[in-house]
Amino acid sequence: MSEHDNRHTAGAFDVRTFIAALMGVFGVVLVLTGIFGGNETTIGTKADGNPNLWVGIALLVFAAVMQGWAMARPTIVDEEQLARDEQEGPPAGH
Amino acid sequence: MVLATESALRLGTNWVDYLLIAIYFVFVLGIGVMARRAVSSSLDFFLSGRSLPAWVTGLAFISANLGAVEIVGMSANGAQYGIPTVHYFWIGAVPAMLFLGVVMMPFYYGSKVRSVPEFMRMRFGPTAHLVNALSFAIAQLLIAGINLFLLAKIVEVILGWQLWVSLIVAALIVLAYTTLGGLSAAIYNEVLQFFVIVAALLPLTIIGLNKVGGYGGLKDKITAAGNGHAQLSSWPGTNLTAIDNPVLSVLGLVFGLGFVLSFGYWTTNFVEVQRAMASKSISAAQRAPIIGAFPKMFIPFIVIFPGMIAGVLVSAVAKAKADSGSSFDFNNSLLYMIRDLLPNGMLGLAIAGLLASFMAGMAANISAFNTVFSYDLWQTYVVKDKPDGYYLSVGRWATLAATVVAIGTATFASQYQNIMNYLQTLFGFFNAPLFATFILGMFWKKMTPTAGWTGLVSGTLAAIVVSVLGTDVLGSLSTGVWSLSGQGASFVAALAAFIVDVVVSVVVTMVTAPKPESELRGLVYSLTPKEDFHDDNEGVLTWYQKPTVLAGIGAVMVIVLNIIFW
């Protein structure tokens, strides 16, 4: 299985993991604000419904889906391909 | 674009909002730092662009354009003109992006150029190249300055920072993440920005729509305010074009805004095309703008709709709409919506979204400037034949210099906003003849190098002449010989630029010598073997990987959208 030795998943560096992490953190902060926060707008009126709570939940769901996608179909990094590409010189524009 | 300094717009941010904004910036800078270290070959692999899936480059493609002008400007248009604003997307951007992917990208990618001006040099030689590269580089500096100014201004207005402090802090952040990670980190960040912007604007739209009683309620309220038909149906859009005759208004929209201005912008603007060039194969490069077109066609719902809702919900905006003589600045519409509808928490997310959008714009301008400066100007005309590392470091210095110049431009913009608006209009005129020259050059092998640059220059001049003869397009420079003003005048100027460019190119080609056909392979359609436009390594593409099939689906969808909002 030598050809697989140089192949591994992109792991934390997958762009989907970044997106999931940021949206997940945003979601947690918003949900907590929705539960414990004041729900008041800058002009002092109560916001309709509880936007922090439902947007926070929506972001958490989105983050879970993104991360699920990244885990179900991981991006495979091929070190050999990488080395070959580098020998051909740096990509100029593409 | 002028944002008010009114303290009325100072938003009551609290620590939760600052926390959300801070988290976002940690991510933005973190990507730059990780890309810089490149300790991980995985990241290296990603950032080199070669494994970037098409949905990533596609999102980066529209994110680079989702800057201040798009978000603040289009919501302002939404507040002022209503539904006709969708033409910027459904007649303008989306068809142009599909066209770029199907027709023009094979030339850009297949000819292995590093920039759009470089294509110009190979096809038409140095004079046309210089005209293009110089005007592009200068325009990017200017627009980077405007984006920076708006970024600093919004920080000043909503957070209460001094303008100069915001200017420098904002410039440093953009500088950090463009120099740290280069183009690749910029693309990574742009994808992130896209989601932050959507996460901020989509809830704002939903909350706003909910408050006015859904789309039906919004229509009723706009009709009740006396702006019914013109604001609620996309055609003929006479309020947007300021051309009274409906037939001429439609022609102005389709040909001026759609065919010339938008095609000119999207197909020749290197800021955009650069994203697609970072793809791993020719079909992936083609797919980038086409995939980007799908989210792009739904952006109107989260930028134009909040503006329209502000027009009935925010008393200041509604009052300004009723009184046509008022000097109210519609660019503030979105900020009013954020102020009135969002509680702390969502407020921080919305501010992060706005900051993300303005930074995306500036970073894209700066990274495109960097490439064109180091390869198209410095390497081609000043210091030739040095190793790659030399030009990389020239690029870093160019980025630094561009940021400093942008701070200067932004300071100038804060004093002379009208001049900046006119300059921006003027630079818009460089795009219209560019599209004519490119499309002629790609499909007409006889077109000569001399025709290339004379067409460009005369087309640009034609646009300037039309604007000078119009009313108010270039401020006091416009003489008002004919009563064209506002957006309509820009559309007509673009159209004139296109026609003059084509006529001059044809006439000059008749009397000058063309390039030998052997030098035009990959640059002109009829002289390029079909295999050059095809990657053998790609194997057989499934239907959803085929650029033409995807573009066809996109075209049908955008036509349906056009019909729904007729």
HADDOCK unambig.tbl for C-alpha pairs under 7 A between the chains (distance, minus, plus):
assign (segid A and resid 10 and name CA) (segid B and resid 42 and name CA) 5.44 0.50 0.50
assign (segid A and resid 13 and name CA) (segid B and resid 42 and name CA) 6.72 0.50 0.50
assign (segid A and resid 13 and name CA) (segid B and resid 43 and name CA) 5.79 0.50 0.50
assign (segid A and resid 19 and name CA) (segid B and resid 192 and name CA) 5.97 0.50 0.50
assign (segid A and resid 26 and name CA) (segid B and resid 20 and name CA) 6.69 0.50 0.50
assign (segid A and resid 30 and name CA) (segid B and resid 345 and name CA) 5.93 0.50 0.50
assign (segid A and resid 33 and name CA) (segid B and resid 345 and name CA) 6.40 0.50 0.50
assign (segid A and resid 39 and name CA) (segid B and resid 343 and name CA) 5.04 0.50 0.50
assign (segid A and resid 39 and name CA) (segid B and resid 344 and name CA) 6.67 0.50 0.50
assign (segid A and resid 40 and name CA) (segid B and resid 343 and name CA) 4.80 0.50 0.50
assign (segid A and resid 40 and name CA) (segid B and resid 344 and name CA) 6.72 0.50 0.50
assign (segid A and resid 41 and name CA) (segid B and resid 339 and name CA) 6.67 0.50 0.50
assign (segid A and resid 41 and name CA) (segid B and resid 340 and name CA) 6.15 0.50 0.50
assign (segid A and resid 41 and name CA) (segid B and resid 341 and name CA) 6.22 0.50 0.50
assign (segid A and resid 41 and name CA) (segid B and resid 342 and name CA) 5.36 0.50 0.50
assign (segid A and resid 41 and name CA) (segid B and resid 343 and name CA) 4.17 0.50 0.50
assign (segid A and resid 41 and name CA) (segid B and resid 344 and name CA) 6.56 0.50 0.50
assign (segid A and resid 42 and name CA) (segid B and resid 11 and name CA) 5.79 0.50 0.50
assign (segid A and resid 42 and name CA) (segid B and resid 12 and name CA) 4.92 0.50 0.50
assign (segid A and resid 42 and name CA) (segid B and resid 339 and name CA) 5.60 0.50 0.50
assign (segid A and resid 42 and name CA) (segid B and resid 340 and name CA) 6.62 0.50 0.50
assign (segid A and resid 42 and name CA) (segid B and resid 343 and name CA) 6.95 0.50 0.50
assign (segid A and resid 43 and name CA) (segid B and resid 339 and name CA) 6.79 0.50 0.50
assign (segid A and resid 43 and name CA) (segid B and resid 340 and name CA) 6.14 0.50 0.50
assign (segid A and resid 47 and name CA) (segid B and resid 341 and name CA) 6.08 0.50 0.50
assign (segid A and resid 47 and name CA) (segid B and resid 342 and name CA) 6.39 0.50 0.50
assign (segid A and resid 47 and name CA) (segid B and resid 343 and name CA) 6.06 0.50 0.50
assign (segid A and resid 52 and name CA) (segid B and resid 345 and name CA) 6.32 0.50 0.50
assign (segid A and resid 52 and name CA) (segid B and resid 346 and name CA) 5.85 0.50 0.50
assign (segid A and resid 55 and name CA) (segid B and resid 203 and name CA) 6.90 0.50 0.50
assign (segid A and resid 77 and name CA) (segid B and resid 42 and name CA) 6.23 0.50 0.50
assign (segid A and resid 82 and name CA) (segid B and resid 45 and name CA) 6.70 0.50 0.50
assign (segid A and resid 92 and name CA) (segid B and resid 114 and name CA) 6.14 0.50 0.50
assign (segid A and resid 93 and name CA) (segid B and resid 114 and name CA) 4.76 0.50 0.50
assign (segid A and resid 93 and name CA) (segid B and resid 277 and name CA) 5.88 0.50 0.50
assign (segid A and resid 93 and name CA) (segid B and resid 278 and name CA) 5.89 0.50 0.50
assign (segid A and resid 94 and name CA) (segid B and resid 277 and name CA) 5.44 0.50 0.50
assign (segid A and resid 94 and name CA) (segid B and resid 278 and name CA) 4.55 0.50 0.50
assign (segid A and resid 94 and name CA) (segid B and resid 279 and name CA) 6.03 0.50 0.50
assign (segid A and resid 94 and name CA) (segid B and resid 280 and name CA) 6.65 0.50 0.50
